[in-house]
Amino acid sequence: MSTIHYLRLMRPANIITSVADVLAGCAIAGIFSAQHFSVEWWRVLWLCFSTACLYGGGVVFNDVFDAELDQTERPERAIPSGMVSIAQASTLGSVLLLAGIAAAFYCGTIPGLLAAGIAFFALLYNGISKKNAFFGPLNMGVCRGLNLLLGISILVAQLQQSYLTAIVPVIYIFSITLISRGEVHGGDKRNLYIASALYAIVTGIVLNYAFLNGRLVYSAIFLIPFLGMIFAPLLKAIRNPVGKNIGAAVKAGVISLIFLDAAWAATFNSPGVAVLIACLLPLSIWLSKLFAVT
């Protein structure tokens, strides 16, 4: 079986955004100060590896659980097209999730528990909550919120001070998942308007943190293109909520998460890391042209 088919299952462009989440969390924790990074850089790499495996495993199981539905709605996917069997995909997803949890535990008990939580909620979403119009999007948001906390947990003491930042990815991914419900058959404009309001709330929360930290200008450098990326396709989808336009809005929402993570890093006094995170965007866009994002 060709490696390319397994990569299709794992959504490589999306995995880049999960790494950006963890780097943003590490920046929020303050790990990139000279004092900490010279000693703890290896843990940053392990947590990036962990989140890549967790995200990859989660989306593989998404296709496993959706195999029957995809026969009708998305026959081009790897499983319904016959390129990968359900057994092969299940094995790949299991290995990835276990590797992600193990890598996080290598960095400490708290990171390991957070990784296990991400795996649990990913499977819960794929197996059960996806079918619920409210709890499905919320479940997906929780996965991303835990992912940001996974990065922050690199300095466990910072979790108590910074755990509320996780509300931003929870709200943001809730919005994207809400939009994505109309990706195949077209969507409800009400959901698109709700997502627009939630996007504005997310931006306002980050700006508030930036203002309190005296980093408003630095954060805005990344938030401005972030807003441009998410609202241009979303407004097009609001005008004409057909599946194609909604799919484009979802794709833009996922990939532009990189700019949101860069804004987090800039907000918490890590401008160099913010630039590094932003540089992941061209890689994610390139991969999105080779592999599906949704």
C-alpha positions in Angstrom: 0.0 0.0 0.0 1.4 3.3 -1.1 2.5 5.8 1.7 0.6 8.5 -0.2 -2.7 6.9 0.6 -1.9 6.9 4.3 -0.9 10.6 4.1 -4.3 11.3 2.5 -6.0 9.9 5.6 -3.8 12.0 8.0 -4.6 15.4 6.4 -0.9 16.7 6.5 -2.0 20.4 6.0 -4.1 20.2 9.2 -1.3 18.5 11.2 0.8 21.6 10.6 -1.8 23.7 12.3 -1.8 21.4 15.4 2.0 21.9 15.6 1.3 25.6 15.5 -1.1 25.2 18.4 1.6 23.6 20.6 4.2 26.1 19.7 1.8 28.9 20.6 1.1 27.1 23.9 4.8 26.9 24.6 5.1 30.6 23.9 2.3 31.3 26.3 4.1 29.3 29.0 7.3 31.3 28.4 9.5 28.4 27.4 11.2 30.4 24.7 13.0 32.7 27.1 16.8 32.1 27.1 16.6 30.8 30.6 14.2 27.9 29.8 14.7 27.1 26.1 18.4 26.3 26.4 17.4 23.5 28.7 14.0 22.4 27.5 14.2 22.7 23.7 14.0 18.9 23.4 10.6 18.9 25.1 9.3 21.3 22.5 10.2 18.9 19.8 8.6 15.9 21.6 5.4 17.8 22.1 5.3 18.8 18.5 5.7 15.2 17.5 3.0 14.2 20.0 0.4 16.6 18.6 1.2 15.6 15.0 0.5 12.0 15.9 -2.6 12.8 17.9 -4.1 15.0 15.2 -3.2 12.5 12.5 -4.7 9.6 14.5 -7.9 11.6 15.1 -8.6 12.4 11.5 -7.7 8.8 10.4 -10.4 7.6 12.8 -12.8 10.2 11.4 -12.6 8.4 8.0 -12.9 5.0 9.7 -16.1 6.0 11.4 -17.4 7.8 8.3 -16.5 5.0 5.9 -20.1 4.0 5.1 -21.4 7.6 4.8 -18.4 8.5 2.6 -19.4 5.8 0.1 -22.2 8.2 -0.9 -20.9 11.7 0.1 -17.2 11.5 -0.5 -16.3 8.4 -2.5 -13.0 9.9 -3.5 -11.6 9.4 0.1 -9.0 6.7 0.7 -11.3 4.2 2.4 -14.4 4.2 0.2 -12.2 4.3 -3.0 -10.6 1.1 -1.8 -7.1 2.5 -1.6 -7.0 1.7 2.2 -9.0 -0.9 4.1 -10.8 -0.1 7.3 -8.5 -2.5 9.1 -5.4 -0.8 7.8 -6.8 2.7 8.7 -7.7 1.5 12.2 -4.3 0.2 12.8 -2.7 3.4 11.5 -5.0 5.5 13.7 -4.3 3.4 16.8 -0.5 3.6 16.3 -0.6 7.3 15.8 -2.7 8.0 18.9 -0.6 5.7 21.1 2.6 7.3 19.8 1.2 10.7 20.5 0.3 9.8 24.1 3.7 8.1 24.7 5.6 11.1 23.4 3.7 13.4 25.7 4.3 11.2 28.7 8.0 11.3 27.9 7.7 15.0 28.6 5.9 14.5 31.9 2.8 13.1 33.5 0.6 16.2 33.0 1.4 16.5 29.2 0.7 12.8 29.0 -2.7 13.1 30.6 -3.6 16.0 28.3 -2.5 13.9 25.3 -4.7 11.0 26.5 -7.5 13.5 26.9 -7.1 14.7 23.3 -7.2 11.1 22.1 -10.3 10.4 24.1 -12.2 13.4 22.9 -11.1 12.8 19.3 -12.6 9.3 19.5 -15.7 10.5 21.3 -16.3 13.0 18.5 -15.8 10.5 15.7 -17.8 7.8 17.3 -20.7 9.6 19.1 -20.8 13.4 19.4 -20.3 14.2 15.7 -24.0 13.5 15.1 -25.1 16.3 17.6 -25.4 19.8 16.2 -24.1 21.4 19.4 -22.0 18.9 21.2 -20.1 17.8 18.0 -18.6 21.2 17.4 -18.0 21.7 21.1 -16.2 18.4 21.3 -13.9 19.4 18.4 -13.2 22.7 20.1 -12.3 20.9 23.3 -9.7 18.9 21.4 -8.1 22.0 20.1 -8.3 23.7 23.5 -6.5 20.7 25.1 -3.9 20.9 22.3 -3.1 24.5 23.3 -2.8 23.4 26.9 -0.5 20.6 25.8 1.9 23.2 24.7 1.5 25.3 27.9 2.1 22.1 30.0 5.7 22.2 29.0 6.0 24.3 32.1 3.3 22.8 34.3 3.3 25.7 36.7 2.0 28.0 33.9 -1.1 25.9 33.4 -2.8 27.4 36.5 -2.1 31.0 35.2 -2.9 30.5 31.5 -5.5 27.7 31.3 -8.2 30.3 30.3 -6.5 30.9 27.0 -7.8 27.5 25.9 -11.3 29.0 25.5 -10.1 30.7 22.3 -9.4 27.5 20.3 -12.6 25.9 21.8 -14.7 28.8 20.4 -12.8 29.0 17.1 -13.0 25.4 16.3 -16.6 25.2 17.4 -17.2 27.9 14.8 -15.4 26.0 12.0 -17.1 22.7 12.8 -20.5 24.5 12.8 -19.8 25.9 9.4 -18.6 22.5 8.1 -22.0 20.9 8.6 -23.1 22.4 5.3 -20.0 21.4 3.4 -21.6 18.6 1.4 -25.2 19.7 0.8 -25.0 23.5 1.4 -25.5 25.3 4.7 -27.7 27.3 6.9 -27.0 31.0 6.8 -27.8 31.2 10.5 -24.8 29.0 11.3 -22.6 31.2 9.2 -23.7 34.3 11.0 -23.1 32.6 14.3 -19.6 31.7 13.2 -19.0 35.3 12.2 -19.9 36.5 15.7 -17.8 33.8 17.3 -14.8 34.7 15.1 -15.2 38.3 16.3 -15.3 37.2 20.0 -12.1 35.1 19.5 -10.3 38.1 18.0 -11.5 40.3 20.8 -10.2 37.9 23.5 -6.7 37.7 21.9 -6.6 41.5 21.5 -7.6 41.9 25.2 -4.6 39.7 26.2 -2.4 41.6 23.9 -3.5 44.9 25.4 -3.0 43.7 29.0 0.5 42.5 28.0 1.4 45.7 26.2 1.8 43.7 22.9 -1.2 45.1 20.9 0.8 46.2 17.9 2.8 42.9 17.6 -0.4 40.8 17.9 -2.2 42.9 15.4 0.5 42.2 12.8 -0.8 38.6 12.7 -4.4 39.2 13.5 -5.1 41.4 10.6 -4.1 38.8 7.9 -5.9 36.2 10.1 -9.1 38.2 9.8 -8.7 38.6 6.1 -8.2 34.9 5.5 -11.2 33.8 7.5 -13.8 36.5 6.6 -13.2 36.7 2.8 -14.4 33.1 2.1 -17.0 33.2 4.9 -18.7 36.3 3.5 -18.8 34.6 0.1 -20.4 31.6 1.7 -23.0 33.9 3.4 -23.9 35.4 0.1 -24.2 32.0 -1.5 -24.2 29.1 1.0 -23.5 26.2 -1.4 -21.3 23.4 -0.5 -18.3 24.6 -2.5 -18.2 28.0 -0.9 -18.7 26.5 2.6 -15.9 24.1 2.0 -13.6 27.0 1.1 -14.6 28.8 4.3 -13.8 25.7 6.3 -10.5 25.2 4.6 -9.5 28.8 5.2 -10.6 28.6 8.8 -8.4 25.6 9.5 -5.3 26.9 7.8 -5.6 30.4 9.1 -5.4 29.0 12.6 -1.6 29.3 12.1 -1.9 33.1 12.1 -4.0 33.0 15.2 -1.3 30.9 16.9 1.3 33.4 15.7 -0.7 36.2 17.3 -0.7 34.2 20.6 3.1 34.0 20.5 3.5 37.7 19.7 1.0 38.5 22.5 3.2 36.6 25.0 6.5 38.2 24.1 7.8 35.7 21.7 8.0 37.6 18.4 10.6 35.4 16.9 8.5 32.3 17.5 5.5 34.2 16.1 7.3 34.7 12.8 8.4 31.0 12.9 4.8 29.9 13.4 3.6 32.2 10.6 6.2 30.6 8.3 4.4 27.3 8.7 1.5 28.8 6.7 3.0 28.4 3.2 3.8 24.8 4.0 0.3 24.2 5.1 -1.1 25.9 2.0 1.2 23.8 -0.2 0.1 20.6 1.5 -3.5 21.6 1.2 -3.2 21.6 -2.5 -1.8 18.1 -2.5 -4.1 16.6 0.2 -7.7 17.4 1.3 -8.1 19.5 4.4 -11.7 18.4 5.2 
